[in-house]
């Protein structure tokens, strides 16, 4: 199949380009390289060094024996989007090209508005390009489990049956976003569902859990092929952040009581799930939703697992509770469904600790690099719009 990856330079995009190529697919993609700029803006960098565009392409050709059509371009520029997609004529488009950070979107007025404009515009441009020049293409749009919020009922895969005043219907499950970023993703879900209804577009909306990990099996040891791994408060997801902190023996920054529950999956599972979605498209006009995750854990459980793995590696890993800078429930019910991907072949990984161990071992090679950014490990972006470093609320243990 021919697969177009929007956001091909990112954490998932660069790994996916390699993974799908290794599975026999023809890949092309676009990226404006903004993730590099955003992370630099918050005074951070990838814990694992990443190479520039040209060096990555050279390594890709050496490793896979084929050129990768990876163009630097702006998905907010519709003429560019329409031209590239029309030229490539993909069977599937995997849309990863959005600003993915809740904290970054909550920094101030400028960042919240920019997040909404950028994310919604890129998705709309891709929808229109499919309609105009690639109507056969299947859109695999990366959403997030965070769109659902923290409902006090089970979370279905996109839709549920409801009875109200004696009548029944199958309706989209309510979305309750927890940040301006997540709100933009809710708009994307609604816009994509609407495009499927009026234009007959094939679309899969991936409600993805929090991804962690530094590699997938088969990535190889060429450092030019490594994907990025962020550890700052804005772009470092919980386990990645904890493992980077453990690698340099910085106390793990646990927000509040840490009882908030989230869905997680390793990077290798994300690659496999996206492959399954691409290779098993829906019917024309069908809008389907996959909840994509392996297991659910509280953040406190993940910190304790990181501490245990770090101890096994001879590291002194402590856990420190900080004021929670976010507005969220710390005690809540959480039980999402996960059936649709399993039906088409997904076998969820369940050994989180092994993945943590591999990641910490990778990160220890770059400990000096992480230590140069120790001052950014405590959060200061707050959901009330202020900028104040969170205070310790419980001693190190």
C-alpha angles and dihedrals in degrees: 000000000000110000125189115202117202106201095027096162095059136095093274099024099058092045092046093051089057095041096051092045089053087053092056101262125134110237135196129164153163137228134169089209090236095140088070090053095046093052091048089049091060089050096254142104139198111290088221110055114248125204129229125267097266096047091049092052092049091051091047092055092046093050101040101027094234139086119254115220095221112159128187106230147131119262088199086068103084096192090058093046094048093047097049096044091044091051096046097041096203126203088212137017117205107201111207097138104113140102100268105188126105094193093048090053091051097052098097145313094291095053095043093051093043091051092053095045095045098044098043093043095052092050093047091049091053091048091051092046090054090051095046106037111006109034092159093059120112114222114218101190118193111227128162139244084234089077089075095056118197107314119178091232136064114287113234125199100274101303138053138180115250133186117205127170092346097310129103132209141161107243139172110272110251116264118218106183120203100206141019087261092054089045089058089053091052089055089050091053092051093045093048093049090050092049090051090053098047102032103029094242118169107233139173116192109205113207094197126193123221110300122217136176141079102239149006124230107272098029091115131211101279102121090212089067094052117117122227124267119197125200106175125109093261106044104015109097116218102266094037089051093047093048093050090049091048091051090062095034094245112152111263110256103231113183115226116319090336092229093126109119124218138172118248141186135178121250091251090056091050089054092049093047093050090048090053091049092050094046095047105050124185125243120277109283093017120131111193133176128216122192099214116200142109104215142347124237139165114251088242091057090052092050090051091049090050090050091051094048091046090052090052087055092051096256126138101231118178129182121227124187117220132186108278107248091196132082103236143119112268094192112047146134116259125179116142124181120240109184112115098068092042089056091059096046112285114147106190119227112238104181102091094161094060090053090048091051092052091048095048090049089052092047095049087068087063099039093122090054092052092046090061087066100043091123092067097054095091113071122244103165106101130193091232090066097254128118111227128137112248115251125230110261098178130030125251113276 
